[in-house]
Amino acid sequence: MDTLDLAHYLIGKVAVHDVAAGRLSGRIVETEAYPVGDPAGHAFRGKTARNSSLFLGRGYAYVHFTYGSSFMLNVTSEARGVGAGVLIRALQPLEGIDLMQCSRGVTRLMDLARGPGRLAEAMRIDFRQDGVDLCAAGPLWLAATERNTGTIGESVRIGLTRNIDPRWRFYERGNPYVSGPRRLRE
């Protein structure tokens, strides 16, 4: 499974973060792929101290800080030593909604985890989760769900200035928790 396959596969899976106050979880409804060789990807210029978790192998958390204000959660997607990942862009909150509302300072359900910065804040994701194995037992992990996933749409990625044309953004069509302009959610 390569980066694009993983970005598609993650739609409908559940991100779970067990914190001292309780369990936070949400269905993944939107992702973006940053495959090998992508000039918009953090691994494009090679391994550094800052992006080293991108090179751990498949299924690890790569957490980065962007825009001077937001953490973002990615899932590493290639073999050990090869840097690439999938940005988790939006969740449909499932558990710990009251904790998410407290973390975000908002009560409107749609605003809790729609967009990668909001998602990380709601799920209490920061540098402490960078490099965590998301497929192993621990406080941050990915789970399957029995709920059927709706039709999966594709579009260009959001907010990029380089390599913007590929349709490497995947989302559950019609899901109100998907981020971005309305035309990119339907």
C-alpha positions as CSV (number, residue, x, y, z in Angstrom):
1,M,0.0,0.0,0.0
2,D,1.5,3.3,-1.0
3,T,0.8,6.9,0.2
4,L,-2.2,7.5,-2.1
5,D,-3.7,4.1,-1.2
6,L,-3.3,4.8,2.5
7,A,-4.9,8.3,2.2
8,H,-8.0,6.7,0.6
9,Y,-8.0,3.7,3.1
10,L,-8.0,5.9,6.2
11,I,-11.3,7.5,5.3
12,G,-13.8,6.0,7.8
13,K,-11.2,4.7,10.2
14,V,-11.2,6.1,13.8
15,A,-8.4,8.2,15.5
16,V,-8.3,7.5,19.2
17,H,-6.4,9.5,21.9
18,D,-6.6,8.3,25.5
19,V,-5.8,11.3,27.8
20,A,-5.9,11.6,31.6
21,A,-9.4,13.1,31.4
22,G,-10.9,10.4,29.1
23,R,-11.0,9.1,25.6
24,L,-11.1,11.3,22.5
25,S,-12.1,9.8,19.2
26,G,-13.4,10.7,15.8
27,R,-14.0,9.1,12.4
28,I,-11.6,10.2,9.8
29,V,-13.6,12.0,7.0
30,E,-10.8,13.8,5.1
31,T,-7.1,13.2,4.3
32,E,-4.4,14.5,2.0
33,A,-1.6,12.5,0.5
34,Y,2.0,13.8,0.4
35,P,3.8,10.9,-1.5
36,V,7.4,10.3,-2.2
37,G,8.9,13.1,-4.4
38,D,6.1,15.6,-3.7
39,P,7.6,19.1,-3.5
40,A,4.8,20.1,-1.1
41,G,5.8,17.3,1.3
42,H,7.9,17.7,4.4
43,A,10.2,14.9,3.3
44,F,11.0,16.4,-0.1
45,R,14.4,17.7,0.8
46,G,15.4,14.7,2.9
47,K,15.5,13.7,6.5
48,T,16.1,16.3,9.1
49,A,15.8,16.4,12.9
50,R,12.5,18.1,12.5
51,N,10.9,15.6,10.1
52,S,12.7,12.4,11.1
53,S,9.5,10.6,12.2
54,L,8.3,10.7,8.6
55,F,11.0,8.1,7.9
56,L,10.1,5.6,10.6
57,G,8.1,3.3,8.4
58,R,4.3,2.9,7.8
59,G,1.8,3.7,10.6
60,Y,3.6,6.2,12.8
61,A,2.4,9.7,13.8
62,Y,4.3,12.6,12.3
63,V,3.2,15.8,14.2
64,H,4.4,19.1,13.0
65,F,3.7,22.7,14.0
66,T,2.7,25.1,11.3
67,Y,1.6,28.7,10.7
68,G,3.1,29.5,14.1
69,S,-0.1,28.3,15.8
70,S,-1.3,24.8,14.9
71,F,-0.2,21.3,15.3
72,M,-1.1,18.8,12.5
73,L,-1.3,15.0,12.6
74,N,0.0,12.9,9.8
75,V,0.3,9.1,9.3
76,T,3.6,7.9,7.8
77,S,3.0,5.9,4.7
78,E,6.1,4.3,3.2
79,A,8.8,1.8,4.2
80,R,11.4,2.6,6.8
81,G,13.8,5.2,5.5
82,V,11.4,6.6,2.9
83,G,9.7,9.8,3.9
84,A,6.0,10.3,3.0
85,G,2.8,10.8,4.8
86,V,-0.9,11.4,4.9
87,L,-2.3,14.5,6.6
88,I,-5.5,13.9,8.6
89,R,-7.6,16.9,7.7
90,A,-10.9,16.3,9.5
91,L,-12.7,14.1,12.0
92,Q,-16.3,13.5,12.8
93,P,-16.2,13.6,16.7
94,L,-17.4,10.4,18.4
95,E,-16.2,10.2,22.0
96,G,-15.0,12.9,24.4
97,I,-17.0,15.6,22.7
98,D,-17.2,17.6,26.0
99,L,-13.4,17.4,26.3
100,M,-13.0,18.5,22.7
101,Q,-15.3,21.4,23.2
102,C,-13.2,22.5,26.3
103,S,-9.9,22.2,24.4
104,R,-11.2,24.2,21.4
105,G,-13.3,26.7,23.4
106,V,-16.3,26.1,21.1
107,T,-19.6,24.3,21.4
108,R,-20.6,23.9,17.8
109,L,-20.0,20.2,16.9
110,M,-19.1,21.0,13.3
111,D,-16.3,23.3,14.4
112,L,-14.5,20.8,16.7
113,A,-12.3,18.9,14.2
114,R,-13.0,20.3,10.8
115,G,-9.5,21.3,9.5
116,P,-6.2,19.9,10.6
117,G,-5.3,22.5,13.2
118,R,-8.7,22.3,14.8
119,L,-8.5,18.5,14.8
120,A,-5.1,18.5,16.6
121,E,-6.4,21.0,19.2
122,A,-9.6,19.0,19.8
123,M,-7.7,15.7,20.0
124,R,-5.0,17.2,22.2
125,I,-2.2,16.3,19.7
126,D,1.2,18.0,20.1
127,F,4.9,17.1,19.8
128,R,4.5,14.5,22.6
129,Q,2.7,12.3,20.0
130,D,5.3,12.7,17.3
131,G,6.8,9.3,16.4
132,V,4.1,7.2,18.2
133,D,3.2,3.9,16.5
134,L,-0.4,4.3,15.6
135,C,-0.9,0.5,15.0
136,A,0.3,-0.5,18.5
137,A,-1.3,-0.4,21.9
138,G,-0.8,3.1,23.5
139,P,-2.5,6.3,24.1
140,L,-2.8,7.4,20.4
141,W,-3.9,4.8,17.9
142,L,-6.0,4.1,14.8
143,A,-9.0,1.8,14.8
144,A,-11.4,0.2,12.3
145,T,-15.1,0.8,12.5
146,E,-18.1,-1.2,11.6
147,R,-19.9,1.8,10.1
148,N,-20.0,1.9,6.4
149,T,-18.1,4.7,4.7
150,G,-20.0,6.8,2.2
151,T,-18.8,7.6,-1.3
152,I,-15.2,8.9,-1.3
153,G,-14.5,12.0,-3.3
154,E,-11.2,13.3,-4.6
155,S,-10.0,16.9,-5.1
156,V,-6.9,19.0,-5.2
157,R,-5.3,19.6,-1.8
158,I,-6.2,22.7,0.1
159,G,-3.9,25.6,0.9
160,L,-0.9,24.7,-1.2
161,T,1.3,26.8,-3.5
162,R,3.4,24.0,-4.9
163,N,2.3,20.9,-6.8
164,I,-1.3,21.9,-6.4
165,D,-2.8,20.1,-9.3
166,P,-2.8,16.4,-8.2
167,R,-6.1,15.2,-6.8
168,W,-4.5,13.8,-3.7
169,R,-7.2,14.9,-1.2
170,F,-9.8,12.3,-0.2
171,Y,-13.0,12.9,1.7
172,E,-16.4,11.3,2.5
173,R,-18.8,13.0,0.1
174,G,-21.6,14.9,1.8
175,N,-20.2,14.6,5.3
176,P,-20.7,17.9,7.1
177,Y,-17.5,17.5,9.0
178,V,-15.3,17.8,5.9
179,S,-13.3,21.0,5.7
180,G,-12.8,23.4,2.9
181,P,-15.1,25.2,0.5
182,R,-18.5,23.7,-0.1
183,R,-17.6,22.9,-3.7
184,L,-14.8,20.7,-2.4
185,R,-17.0,18.8,0.0
186,E,-19.7,17.6,-2.3
